[in-house]
Amino acid sequence: MQFVTKPAALISIFQPFTCLLPPTSAYSALSVRAPPLSLRARERADMHQGRQHKSVHTIPVSEEIRVQWINFIYNGNVPARVGKKLLVCANHFTSDCFKNLGQYSTGLAQKLLLIEGAVPTIRCKTTDTETASTSGLLDRVHHVACQTDPPTTRSFGTQLSMKTLQPHFRSTGTQKTVSCTDVGVGTSALLPFLTSTPIKRPSKRRRLELEEEEEENPLEGSSVDVEEPHDSTYDPADSATTLTESADVTMESSTPVHKTPTYIVYENCLMELFQVCPVCQRECDMQKRRLGTFLSVEQRCPHCEFYRKWNSQPLVGSTPAGNLQLSTAVYATGASFFKLEKIFRAMQLKMFQYDSFRRHARMYIEPAIVHRWKTAQTAMLEQLSQLQNVVLGGDLRADSPGHCAKFGSYTMMDMRSNTVIDLQLVQSNEVGGSYHMEKEGLKRSLALLEERGVTIDSIVTDRHPQIQKFLREADVTHYYDVWHMEKGLSKKLSKISQNKECEKLKKWLQSIKNHIYWTAASSTSVPERTAKWMSILNHVRDIHNHEDPVFPQCLHPTCTSRDKSKWLTTGTPAFCRLEKVLSNKRVLKDVGKLSPHYQTSSLESFHSVILRFAPKNVVFPFLGMLCR
């Protein structure tokens, strides 16, 4: 099975015209080489009759003009179903139908432009061979080829447009006189574009990026040629097909590559489309080449020399777009390449190897992520530099649990907008151990903010001792996150409550947690926070009036408790151990620095999201970890 991005490219584009189009646009959707004799005969017949315009024009949108064009094309016998892409050669219009005929005649313009409301009126004279058939383009070409003996000739590149007819072979010089059979024309038997001198060797073609393991199928190659004109008789002017009116005929889709729908196609179903020649309806030779999810098929008919090349994906430079998109999707969604590889292997879906994935990340994905982050960060810091007081929050995320982390990413966030404004990735061997990574990350972030002119009002962090000392010496207002302090105290009290003599504390654990948050949110000064915090020791003994004048009594309404056994008694082991924990000097000092407004919960949420992209049990390189 293969990924196919443009199934519409497989649809045959032969339409039932009453006149042949110029060779530059006969087959505009695929790289095709049609039977050389019939097309050359038509080209020489057109030149013999003096029609040398190479522009073709699409059917206009206006319904009234459109009906006149269709009636002209089908000579009044309009079928029930009319093709969507009908083209009319410029030779079927009179000279007054063009806007720039003078410029075109003098060589100042390469395209003929029609005036509004122009209608084709000139019909070409057809040769006896062509008028004998009333079928479409495909039938007439087939009919002429069948009524002539195969010419004794060697295969050369034609003078057809290299956009549409791109033979994938090299032209070679020869000294042999080429004999050809004329059909319906009175010109010389020697074709004008063949030469008896050695032909110049064409330039080498670009090759696709080699990124695939040794192929399983011996018919599958390791590279695919990028389509370029390599015929020694190629004229760049022939490929400048002019399309006017309301819409241009183009091989490129207006939809961006990354938004084009993709499908899963089985190989046997795909190969059925290339088994039969669309010209002579006989069996064709096929050659497949694959790179990862990309497949290229070359179809060649040994009977009528029909040739075309089909690619399952567009190319980004020399890299298939599907391969690059798949690597980007794996990287951007935080998925595991190895898990995805197992899924592909189970479904028999072809995929590239991990080395190709890392090369895509190194060459395309990671540089794009760094560029996007730097651009957004510059804009955010520019906005913050215009503000007077900025409240920040900072926290470190280690790449593995415990004290054996290799990387630590310190995140700095604007607390008012909940926006990450800086990320500093610190390696443990830079600072002498994982314990020092948090301080180093904070120092680098503050240095960057100072350089960009950001004025800091306060910082909210956890209670890391090195962070406390550094911000105190830097004279920066420092607040502690309530959740970190509540978590530390709850662990100690939960452990104490496991003791048989202190089981009553289990009934008060949730109340003490709520009291920490209420103390921080309802206080405006350090003495008030301390007084409210110490009131919990009276409350658990059913005492609701306090000696501290800053907070003389509890604010809750007076009520009678149904459970008398929950109250603690002075002097009991449970109360003594609770009092020792809550009235500790360090705890009282930290309570005074509890953040009254912003907390680091947004940072914790951000770090939880990072776990999807950079799990703690997976090792990444430095740039890979920074991007994730």
FENHUWO-V42953 format. One record per residue. N is the residue number from 0. RES is the residue in one small letter. PHI is phi as a letter, one per 30 degrees, with the letter a starting at -180 (NA if undefined). BURIAL is + if it has 16 or more other C-alpha atoms within 10 Angstrom, else -. D_CENTER is the distance of its C-alpha to the mean C-alpha in Angstrom with 1 decimal. Layout:
# FENHUWO-V42953
N:RES:PHI:BURIAL:D_CENTER + N:RES:PHI:BURIAL:D_CENTER
This chain:
# FENHUWO-V42953
0:m:NA:+:22.2 + 1:q:b:+:19.1 + 2:f:d:+:15.8 + 3:v:b:+:16.4 + 4:t:c:+:13.9 + 5:k:b:+:16.7 + 6:p:d:-:20.0 + 7:a:d:-:21.6 + 8:a:d:-:22.0 + 9:l:d:-:24.6 + 10:i:d:-:26.9 + 11:s:d:-:30.0 + 12:i:c:+:30.3 + 13:f:d:+:34.1 + 14:q:c:+:35.8 + 15:p:d:+:39.6 + 16:f:c:+:40.7 + 17:t:d:+:44.4 + 18:c:b:+:43.7 + 19:l:d:+:41.5 + 20:l:d:+:38.7 + 21:p:d:+:38.7 + 22:p:e:+:37.2 + 23:t:d:+:34.2 + 24:s:b:+:32.7 + 25:a:d:+:34.4 + 26:y:b:+:31.3 + 27:s:c:+:28.2 + 28:a:c:+:25.5 + 29:l:b:+:26.2 + 30:s:d:+:27.5 + 31:v:b:+:31.1 + 32:r:b:+:34.5 + 33:a:d:+:37.2 + 34:p:e:+:40.9 + 35:p:d:+:42.1 + 36:l:d:+:45.6 + 37:s:d:+:44.9 + 38:l:d:+:42.3 + 39:r:d:+:44.4 + 40:a:d:+:47.4 + 41:r:d:+:45.7 + 42:e:d:+:44.4 + 43:r:d:+:47.9 + 44:a:d:+:49.5 + 45:d:d:+:47.4 + 46:m:d:-:48.3 + 47:h:d:-:51.9 + 48:q:d:-:51.9 + 49:g:i:-:50.5 + 50:r:c:+:47.1 + 51:q:b:-:44.7 + 52:h:d:+:42.0 + 53:k:c:+:38.5 + 54:s:d:+:36.7 + 55:v:b:+:35.7 + 56:h:b:+:35.1 + 57:t:d:+:33.4 + 58:i:d:+:35.4 + 59:p:d:+:35.6 + 60:v:d:-:34.5 + 61:s:e:-:38.0 + 62:e:d:-:39.7 + 63:e:d:-:43.2 + 64:i:d:-:42.0 + 65:r:e:+:39.7 + 66:v:d:-:42.8 + 67:q:d:+:44.8 + 68:w:d:+:42.1 + 69:i:d:+:41.8 + 70:n:d:-:45.6 + 71:f:d:+:45.8 + 72:i:d:+:43.3 + 73:y:c:-:45.0 + 74:n:h:-:48.5 + 75:g:i:-:49.2 + 76:n:c:-:48.3 + 77:v:d:-:45.0 + 78:p:d:-:43.6 + 79:a:d:-:42.5 + 80:r:c:-:38.8 + 81:v:c:-:37.5 + 82:g:d:-:34.3 + 83:k:d:-:31.5 + 84:k:c:-:31.0 + 85:l:c:+:34.5 + 86:l:b:+:35.2 + 87:v:b:+:38.5 + 88:c:d:+:39.7 + 89:a:d:+:41.0 + 90:n:d:+:44.4 + 91:h:c:+:45.2 + 92:f:c:+:45.4 + 93:t:d:-:48.4 + 94:s:d:-:48.2 + 95:d:d:-:48.5 + 96:c:d:+:45.2 + 97:f:c:+:43.1 + 98:k:d:-:42.4 + 99:n:b:+:42.1 + 100:l:d:+:44.4 + 101:g:d:-:46.3 + 102:q:d:-:43.4 + 103:y:d:+:42.0 + 104:s:d:-:45.5 + 105:t:d:-:45.8 + 106:g:i:-:42.4 + 107:l:d:-:41.0 + 108:a:b:-:38.4 + 109:q:c:+:36.4 + 110:k:b:+:35.7 + 111:l:c:+:38.3 + 112:l:c:+:37.6 + 113:l:d:+:39.5 + 114:i:d:-:41.4 + 115:e:d:-:40.8 + 116:g:i:-:42.7 + 117:a:d:+:43.3 + 118:v:b:+:44.4 + 119:p:d:+:44.9 + 120:t:b:-:48.6 + 121:i:c:-:49.3 + 122:r:c:-:49.4 + 123:c:d:-:49.4 + 124:k:d:-:52.3 + 125:t:c:-:51.4 + 126:t:d:-:53.1 + 127:d:d:-:55.4 + 128:t:d:-:53.0 + 129:e:d:+:50.2 + 130:t:d:-:52.4 + 131:a:d:-:53.7 + 132:s:c:-:50.5 + 133:t:c:-:49.2 + 134:s:d:-:46.0 + 135:g:d:-:42.4 + 136:l:e:+:40.8 + 137:l:d:+:40.1 + 138:d:d:-:43.7 + 139:r:d:+:45.3 + 140:v:d:+:43.4 + 141:h:d:+:44.3 + 142:h:d:+:47.9 + 143:v:d:+:48.5 + 144:a:d:+:47.2 + 145:c:d:-:49.5 + 146:q:c:-:52.6 + 147:t:b:-:52.5 + 148:d:d:-:53.3 + 149:p:d:-:50.5 + 150:p:d:-:50.9 + 151:t:d:-:51.6 + 152:t:a:-:48.8 + 153:r:c:-:46.1 + 154:s:d:-:42.5 + 155:f:b:+:41.2 + 156:g:d:+:38.1 + 157:t:d:+:38.8 + 158:q:c:+:38.7 + 159:l:d:+:36.1 + 160:s:d:+:32.8 + 161:m:d:+:30.5 + 162:k:d:+:27.5 + 163:t:c:+:29.0 + 164:l:c:+:31.4 + 165:q:c:+:30.0 + 166:p:d:+:32.3 + 167:h:c:+:31.0 + 168:f:b:-:34.3 + 169:r:c:-:36.2 + 170:s:d:+:39.2 + 171:t:b:+:42.4 + 172:g:d:-:45.6 + 173:t:a:-:48.8 + 174:q:c:-:52.5 + 175:k:d:-:53.3 + 176:t:d:-:54.2 + 177:v:c:+:52.0 + 178:s:c:-:53.8 + 179:c:b:+:52.2 + 180:t:c:+:53.5 + 181:d:d:+:53.4 + 182:v:b:+:52.6 + 183:g:i:+:54.0 + 184:v:b:-:54.1 + 185:g:c:-:56.9 + 186:t:c:-:55.2 + 187:s:d:-:55.7 + 188:a:d:-:54.8 + 189:l:d:-:52.8 + 190:l:d:-:49.3 + 191:p:d:-:48.7 + 192:f:c:-:45.4 + 193:l:c:+:46.7 + 194:t:b:+:48.2 + 195:s:c:-:50.9 + 196:t:c:-:49.6 + 197:p:e:-:47.0 + 198:i:d:-:43.5 + 199:k:d:-:41.3 + 200:r:d:-:38.8 + 201:p:d:-:35.2 + 202:s:d:-:32.7 + 203:k:d:-:30.5 + 204:r:d:-:27.2 + 205:r:d:-:23.9 + 206:r:c:-:22.8 + 207:l:d:+:19.6 + 208:e:e:-:18.6 + 209:l:d:-:20.8 + 210:e:b:+:19.0 + 211:e:c:+:20.8 + 212:e:d:-:23.9 + 213:e:d:-:27.1 + 214:e:d:-:26.7 + 215:e:d:-:28.7 + 216:n:c:-:29.9 + 217:p:d:-:32.0 + 218:l:d:-:30.9 + 219:e:d:+:27.3 + 220:g:d:+:26.7 + 221:s:c:+:24.5 + 222:s:a:+:23.1 + 223:v:b:+:22.6 + 224:d:d:-:23.9 + 225:v:d:-:21.8 + 226:e:d:+:23.7 + 227:e:b:-:26.1 + 228:p:d:+:29.7 + 229:h:b:+:32.1 + 230:d:d:+:35.3 + 231:s:d:+:38.0 + 232:t:c:+:39.2 + 233:y:d:+:35.9 + 234:d:c:-:36.5 + 235:p:e:-:33.5 + 236:a:d:-:35.3 + 237:d:d:+:35.2 + 238:s:d:+:31.4 + 239:a:d:+:31.5 + 240:t:d:+:31.6 + 241:t:c:+:32.5 + 242:l:b:+:31.4 + 243:t:c:+:32.9 + 244:e:i:+:33.6 + 245:s:d:-:31.2 + 246:a:b:-:28.2 + 247:d:c:-:27.1 + 248:v:d:+:26.5 + 249:t:b:-:23.3 + 250:m:d:-:21.4 + 251:e:c:-:18.0 + 252:s:d:-:16.5 + 253:s:d:-:16.1 + 254:t:d:-:13.1 + 255:p:e:-:9.7 + 256:v:e:+:8.2 + 257:h:d:-:5.2 + 258:k:c:-:8.2 + 259:t:d:-:10.7 + 260:p:d:-:12.7 + 261:t:b:-:13.2 + 262:y:b:-:16.5 + 263:i:c:-:18.6 + 264:v:b:-:21.4 + 265:y:d:-:24.5 + 266:e:d:-:25.6 + 267:n:d:-:29.1 + 268:c:d:-:28.0 + 269:l:d:+:25.8 + 270:m:d:-:28.6 + 271:e:d:-:31.0 + 272:l:d:-:29.5 + 273:f:c:+:30.4 + 274:q:d:+:33.9 + 275:v:c:+:35.9 + 276:c:d:+:36.2 + 277:p:d:+:35.5 + 278:v:c:+:38.4 + 279:c:c:+:41.2 + 280:q:i:-:40.1 + 281:r:c:-:40.9 + 282:e:d:-:39.0 + 283:c:c:+:36.4 + 284:d:c:-:35.3 + 285:m:b:+:31.7 + 286:q:b:-:29.8 + 287:k:c:+:26.5 + 288:r:b:+:24.2 + 289:r:b:+:21.3 + 290:l:b:+:18.7 + 291:g:i:+:17.0 + 292:t:d:+:15.5 + 293:f:d:+:16.2 + 294:l:b:+:19.7 + 295:s:b:+:21.8 + 296:v:b:+:25.1 + 297:e:c:+:28.0 + 298:q:c:+:30.8 + 299:r:b:+:34.2 + 300:c:c:+:37.4 + 301:p:d:-:40.5 + 302:h:c:-:42.8 + 303:c:c:+:41.5 + 304:e:i:+:39.0 + 305:f:d:+:36.1 + 306:y:b:+:32.8 + 307:r:a:+:29.1 + 308:k:b:+:25.9 + 309:w:b:+:22.9 + 310:n:c:+:19.4 + 311:s:d:+:17.3 + 312:q:b:+:14.0 + 313:p:d:+:13.4 + 314:l:c:+:13.4 + 315:v:c:-:11.5 + 316:g:i:-:14.8 + 317:s:c:+:16.3 + 318:t:c:+:13.4 + 319:p:e:+:12.4 + 320:a:d:+:9.0 + 321:g:d:+:9.5 + 322:n:d:+:10.5 + 323:l:d:+:7.7 + 324:q:d:-:5.2 + 325:l:d:+:8.3 + 326:s:d:+:8.9 + 327:t:d:+:6.0 + 328:a:d:-:7.1 + 329:v:d:-:10.5 + 330:y:d:+:10.4 + 331:a:d:-:9.0 + 332:t:c:-:11.5 + 333:g:i:+:14.3 + 334:a:d:-:15.0 + 335:s:c:-:17.3 + 336:f:d:+:16.4 + 337:f:d:-:20.1 + 338:k:d:-:20.4 + 339:l:d:-:17.5 + 340:e:d:+:19.3 + 341:k:d:-:22.5 + 342:i:d:-:21.1 + 343:f:d:-:19.9 + 344:r:d:-:23.3 + 345:a:d:-:25.1 + 346:m:c:-:23.6 + 347:q:i:-:24.1 + 348:l:d:+:20.4 + 349:k:d:+:19.7 + 350:m:a:+:17.4 + 351:f:d:+:17.2 + 352:q:c:-:19.1 + 353:y:d:-:18.5 + 354:d:d:-:19.2 + 355:s:d:+:16.3 + 356:f:d:+:14.0 + 357:r:d:+:15.8 + 358:r:d:-:15.6 + 359:h:d:+:11.8 + 360:a:d:+:12.1 + 361:r:d:-:15.0 + 362:m:c:-:13.9 + 363:y:b:-:10.3 + 364:i:d:+:9.0 + 365:e:d:+:12.5 + 366:p:d:-:13.5 + 367:a:d:-:10.6 + 368:i:d:+:11.7 + 369:v:d:-:15.3 + 370:h:d:-:15.0 + 371:r:d:-:13.6 + 372:w:d:+:16.3 + 373:k:d:-:19.0 + 374:t:d:-:18.5 + 375:a:d:-:18.7 + 376:q:d:+:21.6 + 377:t:d:-:23.5 + 378:a:d:-:23.5 + 379:m:d:+:24.7 + 380:l:d:+:27.4 + 381:e:d:-:28.6 + 382:q:d:-:29.2 + 383:l:d:+:31.0 + 384:s:d:+:33.2 + 385:q:d:-:34.6 + 386:l:c:-:35.9 + 387:q:d:-:39.2 + 388:n:b:-:38.7 + 389:v:c:+:35.5 + 390:v:c:+:35.6 + 391:l:c:+:33.3 + 392:g:b:+:32.6 + 393:g:b:+:31.8 + 394:d:a:+:31.4 + 395:l:c:+:30.5 + 396:r:c:+:28.3 + 397:a:d:+:29.4 + 398:d:d:+:27.2 + 399:s:a:+:30.2 + 400:p:d:-:33.2 + 401:g:i:-:36.6 + 402:h:c:-:37.5 + 403:c:b:-:35.8 + 404:a:d:+:32.3 + 405:k:c:+:30.7 + 406:f:c:+:28.2 + 407:g:b:+:28.7 + 408:s:c:+:26.2 + 409:y:c:+:28.2 + 410:t:c:+:26.6 + 411:m:c:+:28.3 + 412:m:b:+:27.8 + 413:d:d:+:29.4 + 414:m:d:+:31.5 + 415:r:d:-:32.1 + 416:s:c:-:28.4 + 417:n:h:-:27.1 + 418:t:c:-:24.5 + 419:v:d:+:23.6 + 420:i:c:+:24.7 + 421:d:a:+:24.9 + 422:l:b:+:24.0 + 423:q:b:+:26.3 + 424:l:c:+:25.8 + 425:v:c:+:29.3 + 426:q:c:+:30.4 + 427:s:d:+:33.7 + 428:n:d:-:35.4 + 429:e:d:-:34.9 + 430:v:c:-:37.2 + 431:g:i:-:39.6 + 432:g:k:-:38.3 + 433:s:d:+:35.9 + 434:y:d:+:38.5 + 435:h:c:+:38.1 + 436:m:d:+:34.3 + 437:e:d:+:34.4 + 438:k:d:+:36.9 + 439:e:d:+:35.0 + 440:g:d:+:31.7 + 441:l:d:+:33.7 + 442:k:d:+:35.5 + 443:r:d:+:32.3 + 444:s:d:+:30.8 + 445:l:d:-:34.2 + 446:a:d:-:34.5 + 447:l:d:-:31.1 + 448:l:d:+:32.1 + 449:e:d:-:35.5 + 450:e:d:-:34.2 + 451:r:d:-:32.0 + 452:g:i:-:35.1 + 453:v:d:+:34.3 + 454:t:c:+:37.6 + 455:i:c:+:37.7 + 456:d:d:-:40.0 + 457:s:a:+:39.6 + 458:i:b:+:37.4 + 459:v:c:+:37.1 + 460:t:b:+:36.6 + 461:d:d:+:38.2 + 462:r:c:+:41.6 + 463:h:d:-:40.8 + 464:p:e:-:44.0 + 465:q:d:-:42.5 + 466:i:d:+:40.4 + 467:q:e:+:43.6 + 468:k:d:-:45.5 + 469:f:d:-:42.9 + 470:l:d:+:42.5 + 471:r:d:-:46.2 + 472:e:d:-:46.9 + 473:a:d:-:44.2 + 474:d:h:-:46.0 + 475:v:c:-:42.9 + 476:t:d:-:43.5 + 477:h:b:+:42.2 + 478:y:c:+:41.8 + 479:y:c:+:41.2 + 480:d:d:+:38.8 + 481:v:d:+:41.0 + 482:w:d:+:39.0 + 483:h:d:-:39.3 + 484:m:d:+:43.1 + 485:e:d:+:43.6 + 486:k:d:-:41.8 + 487:g:d:-:44.2 + 488:l:d:+:47.3 + 489:s:d:-:46.5 + 490:k:d:-:46.2 + 491:k:d:-:49.7 + 492:l:d:+:51.3 + 493:s:d:-:49.9 + 494:k:d:-:51.4 + 495:i:d:+:54.7 + 496:s:d:+:54.9 + 497:q:d:-:54.9 + 498:n:d:-:58.4 + 499:k:d:-:61.1 + 500:e:d:-:62.9 + 501:c:c:+:59.9 + 502:e:d:-:58.5 + 503:k:d:+:59.2 + 504:l:d:+:56.3 + 505:k:d:+:53.8 + 506:k:d:-:54.8 + 507:w:c:+:53.9 + 508:l:d:+:50.6 + 509:q:d:-:48.5 + 510:s:d:-:50.8 + 511:i:d:+:50.5 + 512:k:e:+:46.7 + 513:n:d:-:46.9 + 514:h:d:+:49.5 + 515:i:d:+:47.2 + 516:y:d:+:44.6 + 517:w:d:-:47.4 + 518:t:d:+:49.1 + 519:a:d:+:46.1 + 520:a:d:+:45.1 + 521:s:c:-:48.7 + 522:s:c:+:50.0 + 523:t:c:-:50.0 + 524:s:b:-:51.9 + 525:v:d:+:52.4 + 526:p:e:-:56.0 + 527:e:d:+:54.9 + 528:r:d:+:52.1 + 529:t:d:+:54.7 + 530:a:d:+:57.4 + 531:k:d:+:55.1 + 532:w:d:+:53.8 + 533:m:d:+:57.3 + 534:s:d:+:58.5 + 535:i:d:+:56.8 + 536:l:d:+:59.6 + 537:n:d:+:62.2 + 538:h:d:+:60.2 + 539:v:d:+:60.0 + 540:r:c:-:63.9 + 541:d:i:-:64.2 + 542:i:c:-:65.2 + 543:h:c:+:63.5 + 544:n:c:-:65.5 + 545:h:b:+:64.6 + 546:e:d:-:66.6 + 547:d:d:-:63.8 + 548:p:d:-:64.4 + 549:v:d:-:60.8 + 550:f:b:+:60.0 + 551:p:d:-:63.4 + 552:q:a:+:62.4 + 553:c:d:+:59.6 + 554:l:c:-:58.0 + 555:h:d:-:57.7 + 556:p:d:-:60.5 + 557:t:d:-:63.5 + 558:c:b:-:63.4 + 559:t:c:-:65.2 + 560:s:d:-:63.2 + 561:r:d:-:63.9 + 562:d:c:-:63.0 + 563:k:d:-:65.6 + 564:s:d:-:64.7 + 565:k:d:+:61.4 + 566:w:d:+:63.1 + 567:l:d:+:63.5 + 568:t:c:-:66.9 + 569:t:d:-:67.6 + 570:g:j:-:68.4 + 571:t:d:-:66.7 + 572:p:e:-:64.3 + 573:a:d:+:61.3 + 574:f:d:+:62.0 + 575:c:d:-:62.8 + 576:r:d:+:59.6 + 577:l:d:+:57.6 + 578:e:d:-:59.4 + 579:k:d:-:58.8 + 580:v:d:+:55.0 + 581:l:d:+:54.6 + 582:s:c:-:57.1 + 583:n:d:-:55.8 + 584:k:e:-:55.9 + 585:r:d:-:52.3 + 586:v:d:-:51.2 + 587:l:d:+:53.2 + 588:k:d:-:51.8 + 589:d:d:+:48.2 + 590:v:d:+:49.0 + 591:g:d:+:50.0 + 592:k:c:+:46.5 + 593:l:d:+:44.5 + 594:s:d:+:41.9 + 595:p:d:+:43.4 + 596:h:b:-:40.2 + 597:y:c:+:36.8 + 598:q:b:+:35.7 + 599:t:c:+:32.9 + 600:s:d:-:31.8 + 601:s:d:+:28.5 + 602:l:d:+:27.9 + 603:e:d:-:28.8 + 604:s:d:-:26.3 + 605:f:d:+:23.5 + 606:h:d:+:24.7 + 607:s:d:-:24.6 + 608:v:d:-:20.9 + 609:i:d:-:20.4 + 610:l:e:-:22.2 + 611:r:d:-:19.4 + 612:f:c:+:17.1 + 613:a:b:+:20.1 + 614:p:e:-:23.0 + 615:k:d:+:26.4 + 616:n:c:-:27.3 + 617:v:b:-:24.4 + 618:v:c:-:24.8 + 619:f:b:-:21.9 + 620:p:d:-:22.3 + 621:f:e:-:22.9 + 622:l:d:-:19.6 + 623:g:d:+:17.7 + 624:m:d:+:20.0 + 625:l:d:+:19.6 + 626:c:d:+:15.8 + 627:r:d:+:16.2
